[in-house]
Amino acid sequence: MIWFLIIGMIAGWIAGLIMQGKGFGLIGNMIVGVLGALVGGYLFDLLDISTGSGFWGSLGTSVVGAVVFLFLIRLFKRI
């Protein structure tokens, strides 16, 4: 569980760098990263995509999920 949170926080930070703009601040992006890790895991499982196991596979999945989650939040925030 702790490892999942650490990877999610790193993914949120990276996603914040990728999705430049106003953002949610460092802590907000880290929270989005943890939630994005769940989204990424669900999306990759749904699409039957495997990134391998271990730190790098988990981080890649989490970053993709966090970027998608940040995009969706920003999309609905504009509405």
Biopython code that builds the backbone (N, CA, C, O; Angstrom):
import numpy as np
from Bio.PDB.StructureBuilder import StructureBuilder

atoms = [
    (1, "MET", "N", (0.829, -1.200, 0.000)),
    (1, "MET", "CA", (0.000, 0.000, 0.000)),
    (1, "MET", "C", (0.870, 1.258, 0.000)),
    (1, "MET", "O", (0.594, 2.207, -0.735)),
    (2, "ILE", "N", (1.901, 1.265, 0.809)),
    (2, "ILE", "CA", (2.802, 2.422, 0.863)),
    (2, "ILE", "C", (3.494, 2.598, -0.484)),
    (2, "ILE", "O", (3.647, 3.720, -0.968)),
    (3, "TRP", "N", (3.912, 1.487, -1.086)),
    (3, "TRP", "CA", (4.587, 1.542, -2.385)),
    (3, "TRP", "C", (3.655, 2.132, -3.441)),
    (3, "TRP", "O", (4.085, 2.931, -4.272)),
    (4, "PHE", "N", (2.387, 1.743, -3.411)),
    (4, "PHE", "CA", (1.385, 2.262, -4.338)),
    (4, "PHE", "C", (1.242, 3.772, -4.190)),
    (4, "PHE", "O", (1.160, 4.492, -5.186)),
    (5, "LEU", "N", (1.213, 4.250, -2.953)),
    (5, "LEU", "CA", (1.097, 5.693, -2.701)),
    (5, "LEU", "C", (2.327, 6.447, -3.189)),
    (5, "LEU", "O", (2.205, 7.532, -3.758)),
    (6, "ILE", "N", (3.501, 5.884, -2.972)),
    (6, "ILE", "CA", (4.739, 6.538, -3.412)),
    (6, "ILE", "C", (4.774, 6.635, -4.935)),
    (6, "ILE", "O", (5.099, 7.688, -5.485)),
    (7, "ILE", "N", (4.445, 5.552, -5.608)),
    (7, "ILE", "CA", (4.429, 5.565, -7.077)),
    (7, "ILE", "C", (3.372, 6.538, -7.581)),
    (7, "ILE", "O", (3.612, 7.263, -8.547)),
    (8, "GLY", "N", (2.212, 6.564, -6.944)),
    (8, "GLY", "CA", (1.160, 7.495, -7.343)),
    (8, "GLY", "C", (1.580, 8.944, -7.179)),
    (8, "GLY", "O", (1.265, 9.782, -8.024)),
    (9, "MET", "N", (2.293, 9.247, -6.097)),
    (9, "MET", "CA", (2.760, 10.623, -5.887)),
    (9, "MET", "C", (3.796, 11.031, -6.928)),
    (9, "MET", "O", (3.764, 12.150, -7.441)),
    (10, "ILE", "N", (4.707, 10.123, -7.234)),
    (10, "ILE", "CA", (5.701, 10.413, -8.270)),
    (10, "ILE", "C", (5.005, 10.598, -9.618)),
    (10, "ILE", "O", (5.347, 11.506, -10.376)),
    (11, "ALA", "N", (4.034, 9.743, -9.913)),
    (11, "ALA", "CA", (3.289, 9.840, -11.171)),
    (11, "ALA", "C", (2.532, 11.154, -11.255)),
    (11, "ALA", "O", (2.478, 11.768, -12.321)),
    (12, "GLY", "N", (1.949, 11.594, -10.156)),
    (12, "GLY", "CA", (1.240, 12.873, -10.142)),
    (12, "GLY", "C", (2.162, 14.039, -10.401)),
    (12, "GLY", "O", (1.804, 14.977, -11.113)),
    (13, "TRP", "N", (3.348, 13.985, -9.826)),
    (13, "TRP", "CA", (4.339, 15.042, -10.048)),
    (13, "TRP", "C", (4.750, 15.078, -11.524)),
    (13, "TRP", "O", (4.811, 16.147, -12.131)),
    (14, "ILE", "N", (5.033, 13.896, -12.097)),
    (14, "ILE", "CA", (5.425, 13.815, -13.514)),
    (14, "ILE", "C", (4.276, 14.272, -14.415)),
    (14, "ILE", "O", (4.499, 14.998, -15.383)),
    (15, "ALA", "N", (3.056, 13.850, -14.100)),
    (15, "ALA", "CA", (1.892, 14.255, -14.897)),
    (15, "ALA", "C", (1.697, 15.766, -14.830)),
    (15, "ALA", "O", (1.314, 16.386, -15.822)),
    (16, "GLY", "N", (1.955, 16.358, -13.674)),
    (16, "GLY", "CA", (1.872, 17.813, -13.544)),
    (16, "GLY", "C", (2.871, 18.519, -14.436)),
    (16, "GLY", "O", (2.581, 19.588, -14.973)),
    (17, "LEU", "N", (4.058, 17.925, -14.599)),
    (17, "LEU", "CA", (5.059, 18.493, -15.504)),
    (17, "LEU", "C", (4.653, 18.333, -16.968)),
    (17, "LEU", "O", (4.859, 19.230, -17.785)),
    (18, "ILE", "N", (4.073, 17.172, -17.282)),
    (18, "ILE", "CA", (3.643, 16.906, -18.658)),
    (18, "ILE", "C", (2.471, 17.802, -19.039)),
    (18, "ILE", "O", (2.461, 18.395, -20.118)),
    (19, "MET", "N", (1.497, 17.898, -18.161)),
    (19, "MET", "CA", (0.293, 18.696, -18.418)),
    (19, "MET", "C", (0.521, 20.120, -17.888)),
    (19, "MET", "O", (-0.084, 20.540, -16.902)),
    (20, "GLN", "N", (1.386, 20.822, -18.554)),
    (20, "GLN", "CA", (1.740, 22.165, -18.096)),
    (20, "GLN", "C", (0.516, 23.056, -18.045)),
    (20, "GLN", "O", (-0.462, 22.839, -18.761)),
    (21, "GLY", "N", (0.584, 24.025, -17.218)),
    (21, "GLY", "CA", (-0.535, 24.939, -17.062)),
    (21, "GLY", "C", (-0.684, 25.298, -15.605)),
    (21, "GLY", "O", (0.247, 25.148, -14.813)),
    (22, "LYS", "N", (-1.848, 25.767, -15.264)),
    (22, "LYS", "CA", (-2.105, 26.217, -13.904)),
    (22, "LYS", "C", (-1.959, 25.084, -12.895)),
    (22, "LYS", "O", (-1.331, 25.268, -11.852)),
    (23, "GLY", "N", (-2.520, 23.930, -13.181)),
    (23, "GLY", "CA", (-2.379, 22.766, -12.324)),
    (23, "GLY", "C", (-3.064, 22.917, -10.977)),
    (23, "GLY", "O", (-3.836, 23.849, -10.749)),
    (24, "PHE", "N", (-2.765, 21.985, -10.100)),
    (24, "PHE", "CA", (-3.376, 21.939, -8.777)),
    (24, "PHE", "C", (-2.333, 22.062, -7.681)),
    (24, "PHE", "O", (-2.628, 21.816, -6.511)),
    (25, "GLY", "N", (-1.130, 22.436, -8.043)),
    (25, "GLY", "CA", (-0.054, 22.513, -7.065)),
    (25, "GLY", "C", (0.556, 21.144, -6.844)),
    (25, "GLY", "O", (0.027, 20.132, -7.302)),
    (26, "LEU", "N", (1.655, 21.123, -6.149)),
    (26, "LEU", "CA", (2.387, 19.885, -5.943)),
    (26, "LEU", "C", (1.554, 18.841, -5.206)),
    (26, "LEU", "O", (1.470, 17.698, -5.656)),
    (27, "ILE", "N", (0.946, 19.204, -4.099)),
    (27, "ILE", "CA", (0.153, 18.254, -3.312)),
    (27, "ILE", "C", (-1.078, 17.795, -4.090)),
    (27, "ILE", "O", (-1.410, 16.609, -4.089)),
    (28, "GLY", "N", (-1.753, 18.734, -4.754)),
    (28, "GLY", "CA", (-2.928, 18.383, -5.555)),
    (28, "GLY", "C", (-2.584, 17.432, -6.677)),
    (28, "GLY", "O", (-3.320, 16.478, -6.931)),
    (29, "ASN", "N", (-1.460, 17.680, -7.363)),
    (29, "ASN", "CA", (-1.036, 16.790, -8.442)),
    (29, "ASN", "C", (-0.662, 15.410, -7.902)),
    (29, "ASN", "O", (-0.886, 14.398, -8.566)),
    (30, "MET", "N", (-0.098, 15.371, -6.708)),
    (30, "MET", "CA", (0.240, 14.071, -6.120)),
    (30, "MET", "C", (-1.022, 13.278, -5.782)),
    (30, "MET", "O", (-1.065, 12.063, -5.973)),
    (31, "ILE", "N", (-2.033, 13.960, -5.286)),
    (31, "ILE", "CA", (-3.309, 13.287, -4.998)),
    (31, "ILE", "C", (-3.932, 12.795, -6.299)),
    (31, "ILE", "O", (-4.440, 11.676, -6.370)),
    (32, "VAL", "N", (-3.889, 13.637, -7.324)),
    (32, "VAL", "CA", (-4.394, 13.231, -8.632)),
    (32, "VAL", "C", (-3.585, 12.048, -9.163)),
    (32, "VAL", "O", (-4.132, 11.176, -9.837)),
    (33, "GLY", "N", (-2.300, 12.015, -8.866)),
    (33, "GLY", "CA", (-1.461, 10.896, -9.291)),
    (33, "GLY", "C", (-1.878, 9.584, -8.656)),
    (33, "GLY", "O", (-1.894, 8.546, -9.318)),
    (34, "VAL", "N", (-2.214, 9.625, -7.382)),
    (34, "VAL", "CA", (-2.669, 8.408, -6.704)),
    (34, "VAL", "C", (-3.987, 7.932, -7.322)),
    (34, "VAL", "O", (-4.159, 6.743, -7.590)),
    (35, "LEU", "N", (-4.912, 8.865, -7.543)),
    (35, "LEU", "CA", (-6.171, 8.502, -8.194)),
    (35, "LEU", "C", (-5.926, 8.092, -9.648)),
    (35, "LEU", "O", (-6.582, 7.185, -10.159)),
    (36, "GLY", "N", (-4.985, 8.760, -10.308)),
    (36, "GLY", "CA", (-4.638, 8.421, -11.685)),
    (36, "GLY", "C", (-4.025, 7.040, -11.809)),
    (36, "GLY", "O", (-4.180, 6.380, -12.836)),
    (37, "ALA", "N", (-3.333, 6.600, -10.775)),
    (37, "ALA", "CA", (-2.783, 5.244, -10.791)),
    (37, "ALA", "C", (-3.907, 4.224, -10.869)),
    (37, "ALA", "O", (-3.791, 3.207, -11.553)),
    (38, "LEU", "N", (-4.991, 4.506, -10.167)),
    (38, "LEU", "CA", (-6.160, 3.623, -10.250)),
    (38, "LEU", "C", (-6.774, 3.671, -11.649)),
    (38, "LEU", "O", (-7.133, 2.638, -12.215)),
    (39, "VAL", "N", (-6.890, 4.878, -12.198)),
    (39, "VAL", "CA", (-7.451, 5.044, -13.542)),
    (39, "VAL", "C", (-6.563, 4.339, -14.571)),
    (39, "VAL", "O", (-7.063, 3.633, -15.446)),
    (40, "GLY", "N", (-5.256, 4.532, -14.464)),
    (40, "GLY", "CA", (-4.323, 3.891, -15.397)),
    (40, "GLY", "C", (-4.396, 2.383, -15.331)),
    (40, "GLY", "O", (-4.405, 1.715, -16.365)),
    (41, "GLY", "N", (-4.447, 1.835, -14.123)),
    (41, "GLY", "CA", (-4.562, 0.390, -13.977)),
    (41, "GLY", "C", (-5.839, -0.142, -14.590)),
    (41, "GLY", "O", (-5.840, -1.190, -15.235)),
    (42, "TYR", "N", (-6.935, 0.590, -14.385)),
    (42, "TYR", "CA", (-8.215, 0.190, -14.964)),
    (42, "TYR", "C", (-8.173, 0.274, -16.496)),
    (42, "TYR", "O", (-8.613, -0.652, -17.178)),
    (43, "LEU", "N", (-7.643, 1.389, -17.042)),
    (43, "LEU", "CA", (-7.584, 1.555, -18.496)),
    (43, "LEU", "C", (-6.709, 0.490, -19.151)),
    (43, "LEU", "O", (-7.090, -0.101, -20.162)),
    (44, "PHE", "N", (-5.539, 0.249, -18.571)),
    (44, "PHE", "CA", (-4.638, -0.731, -19.162)),
    (44, "PHE", "C", (-5.224, -2.133, -19.077)),
    (44, "PHE", "O", (-5.034, -2.936, -19.991)),
    (45, "ASP", "N", (-5.931, -2.439, -17.997)),
    (45, "ASP", "CA", (-6.585, -3.734, -17.876)),
    (45, "ASP", "C", (-7.730, -3.852, -18.873)),
    (45, "ASP", "O", (-7.919, -4.900, -19.490)),
    (46, "LEU", "N", (-8.496, -2.770, -19.027)),
    (46, "LEU", "CA", (-9.614, -2.757, -19.960)),
    (46, "LEU", "C", (-9.142, -2.953, -21.401)),
    (46, "LEU", "O", (-9.774, -3.665, -22.181)),
    (47, "LEU", "N", (-8.018, -2.309, -21.744)),
    (47, "LEU", "CA", (-7.475, -2.403, -23.101)),
    (47, "LEU", "C", (-6.521, -3.581, -23.270)),
    (47, "LEU", "O", (-5.955, -3.779, -24.345)),
    (48, "ASP", "N", (-6.348, -4.356, -22.212)),
    (48, "ASP", "CA", (-5.464, -5.524, -22.218)),
    (48, "ASP", "C", (-4.036, -5.159, -22.612)),
    (48, "ASP", "O", (-3.408, -5.835, -23.427)),
    (49, "ILE", "N", (-3.534, -4.072, -22.016)),
    (49, "ILE", "CA", (-2.175, -3.612, -22.253)),
    (49, "ILE", "C", (-1.337, -3.984, -21.039)),
    (49, "ILE", "O", (-1.733, -3.754, -19.897)),
    (50, "SER", "N", (-0.177, -4.561, -21.306)),
    (50, "SER", "CA", (0.711, -4.952, -20.215)),
    (50, "SER", "C", (1.987, -4.120, -20.292)),
    (50, "SER", "O", (2.616, -4.031, -21.347)),
    (51, "THR", "N", (2.363, -3.515, -19.173)),
    (51, "THR", "CA", (3.597, -2.723, -19.129)),
    (51, "THR", "C", (4.696, -3.467, -18.400)),
    (51, "THR", "O", (5.773, -2.919, -18.164)),
    (52, "GLY", "N", (4.438, -4.679, -18.051)),
    (52, "GLY", "CA", (5.415, -5.434, -17.277)),
    (52, "GLY", "C", (5.203, -5.190, -15.795)),
    (52, "GLY", "O", (4.284, -4.480, -15.387)),
    (53, "SER", "N", (6.046, -5.774, -15.025)),
    (53, "SER", "CA", (5.894, -5.623, -13.583)),
    (53, "SER", "C", (7.047, -4.800, -13.035)),
    (53, "SER", "O", (7.973, -4.442, -13.763)),
    (54, "GLY", "N", (6.983, -4.515, -11.792)),
    (54, "GLY", "CA", (8.050, -3.774, -11.142)),
    (54, "GLY", "C", (7.788, -2.284, -11.129)),
    (54, "GLY", "O", (6.719, -1.806, -11.507)),
    (55, "PHE", "N", (8.794, -1.575, -10.685)),
    (55, "PHE", "CA", (8.687, -0.129, -10.490)),
    (55, "PHE", "C", (8.372, 0.614, -11.784)),
    (55, "PHE", "O", (7.451, 1.430, -11.815)),
    (56, "TRP", "N", (9.115, 0.347, -12.841)),
    (56, "TRP", "CA", (8.960, 1.119, -14.087)),
    (56, "TRP", "C", (7.630, 0.858, -14.769)),
    (56, "TRP", "O", (7.023, 1.779, -15.315)),
    (57, "GLY", "N", (7.172, -0.375, -14.744)),
    (57, "GLY", "CA", (5.861, -0.689, -15.317)),
    (57, "GLY", "C", (4.736, -0.016, -14.550)),
    (57, "GLY", "O", (3.804, 0.533, -15.138)),
    (58, "SER", "N", (4.837, -0.067, -13.234)),
    (58, "SER", "CA", (3.822, 0.584, -12.391)),
    (58, "SER", "C", (3.852, 2.091, -12.556)),
    (58, "SER", "O", (2.805, 2.737, -12.611)),
    (59, "LEU", "N", (5.054, 2.654, -12.634)),
    (59, "LEU", "CA", (5.183, 4.103, -12.805)),
    (59, "LEU", "C", (4.622, 4.543, -14.151)),
    (59, "LEU", "O", (3.935, 5.561, -14.230)),
    (60, "GLY", "N", (4.909, 3.787, -15.215)),
    (60, "GLY", "CA", (4.388, 4.127, -16.538)),
    (60, "GLY", "C", (2.874, 4.097, -16.580)),
    (60, "GLY", "O", (2.243, 5.006, -17.119)),
    (61, "THR", "N", (2.291, 3.055, -16.012)),
    (61, "THR", "CA", (0.842, 2.944, -15.950)),
    (61, "THR", "C", (0.242, 4.090, -15.148)),
    (61, "THR", "O", (-0.771, 4.668, -15.540)),
    (62, "SER", "N", (0.867, 4.412, -14.036)),
    (62, "SER", "CA", (0.373, 5.478, -13.167)),
    (62, "SER", "C", (0.472, 6.840, -13.822)),
    (62, "SER", "O", (-0.432, 7.664, -13.677)),
    (63, "VAL", "N", (1.557, 7.092, -14.544)),
    (63, "VAL", "CA", (1.726, 8.384, -15.222)),
    (63, "VAL", "C", (0.665, 8.549, -16.305)),
    (63, "VAL", "O", (0.056, 9.613, -16.422)),
    (64, "VAL", "N", (0.443, 7.507, -17.092)),
    (64, "VAL", "CA", (-0.587, 7.588, -18.136)),
    (64, "VAL", "C", (-1.952, 7.845, -17.497)),
    (64, "VAL", "O", (-2.708, 8.697, -17.964)),
    (65, "GLY", "N", (-2.262, 7.119, -16.441)),
    (65, "GLY", "CA", (-3.542, 7.319, -15.759)),
    (65, "GLY", "C", (-3.672, 8.709, -15.166)),
    (65, "GLY", "O", (-4.742, 9.314, -15.226)),
    (66, "ALA", "N", (-2.590, 9.221, -14.593)),
    (66, "ALA", "CA", (-2.620, 10.559, -13.999)),
    (66, "ALA", "C", (-2.790, 11.637, -15.059)),
    (66, "ALA", "O", (-3.508, 12.612, -14.836)),
    (67, "VAL", "N", (-2.138, 11.476, -16.214)),
    (67, "VAL", "CA", (-2.297, 12.442, -17.304)),
    (67, "VAL", "C", (-3.736, 12.436, -17.807)),
    (67, "VAL", "O", (-4.320, 13.496, -18.030)),
    (68, "VAL", "N", (-4.310, 11.247, -17.986)),
    (68, "VAL", "CA", (-5.704, 11.140, -18.429)),
    (68, "VAL", "C", (-6.630, 11.769, -17.392)),
    (68, "VAL", "O", (-7.559, 12.499, -17.738)),
    (69, "PHE", "N", (-6.370, 11.478, -16.117)),
    (69, "PHE", "CA", (-7.209, 12.007, -15.045)),
    (69, "PHE", "C", (-7.098, 13.527, -14.964)),
    (69, "PHE", "O", (-8.109, 14.209, -14.798)),
    (70, "LEU", "N", (-5.875, 14.073, -15.079)),
    (70, "LEU", "CA", (-5.697, 15.531, -15.086)),
    (70, "LEU", "C", (-6.410, 16.170, -16.268)),
    (70, "LEU", "O", (-7.030, 17.225, -16.132)),
    (71, "PHE", "N", (-6.320, 15.528, -17.425)),
    (71, "PHE", "CA", (-6.997, 16.040, -18.612)),
    (71, "PHE", "C", (-8.503, 16.102, -18.392)),
    (71, "PHE", "O", (-9.141, 17.101, -18.722)),
    (72, "LEU", "N", (-9.073, 15.029, -17.832)),
    (72, "LEU", "CA", (-10.511, 14.989, -17.594)),
    (72, "LEU", "C", (-10.944, 16.041, -16.554)),
    (72, "LEU", "O", (-11.979, 16.689, -16.709)),
    (73, "ILE", "N", (-10.151, 16.192, -15.514)),
    (73, "ILE", "CA", (-10.471, 17.192, -14.501)),
    (73, "ILE", "C", (-10.452, 18.584, -15.111)),
    (73, "ILE", "O", (-11.358, 19.381, -14.868)),
    (74, "ARG", "N", (-9.445, 18.877, -15.889)),
    (74, "ARG", "CA", (-9.346, 20.196, -16.517)),
    (74, "ARG", "C", (-10.462, 20.417, -17.518)),
    (74, "ARG", "O", (-10.954, 21.536, -17.664)),
    (75, "LEU", "N", (-10.867, 19.361, -18.208)),
    (75, "LEU", "CA", (-11.963, 19.459, -19.161)),
    (75, "LEU", "C", (-13.264, 19.811, -18.454)),
    (75, "LEU", "O", (-13.998, 20.689, -18.908)),
    (76, "PHE", "N", (-13.556, 19.138, -17.352)),
    (76, "PHE", "CA", (-14.787, 19.412, -16.618)),
    (76, "PHE", "C", (-14.700, 20.702, -15.804)),
    (76, "PHE", "O", (-15.722, 21.317, -15.502)),
    (77, "LYS", "N", (-13.507, 21.104, -15.458)),
    (77, "LYS", "CA", (-13.326, 22.343, -14.706)),
    (77, "LYS", "C", (-13.682, 23.553, -15.561)),
    (77, "LYS", "O", (-14.127, 24.572, -15.033)),
    (78, "ARG", "N", (-13.493, 23.453, -16.873)),
    (78, "ARG", "CA", (-13.810, 24.541, -17.800)),
    (78, "ARG", "C", (-15.305, 24.696, -18.024)),
    (78, "ARG", "O", (-15.787, 25.783, -18.342)),
    (79, "ILE", "N", (-16.025, 23.607, -17.857)),
    (79, "ILE", "CA", (-17.471, 23.612, -18.144)),
    (79, "ILE", "C", (-18.234, 24.330, -17.061)),
    (79, "ILE", "O", (-19.458, 24.433, -17.132)),
]
sb = StructureBuilder()
sb.init_structure("model")
sb.init_model(0)
sb.init_chain("A")
sb.init_seg("    ")
for serial, (resi, resn, name, xyz) in enumerate(atoms, 1):
    if name == "N":
        sb.init_residue(resn, " ", resi, " ")
    sb.init_atom(name, np.array(xyz, "f"), 0.0, 1.0, " ", f" {name:<3s}", serial, name[0])
structure = sb.get_structure()
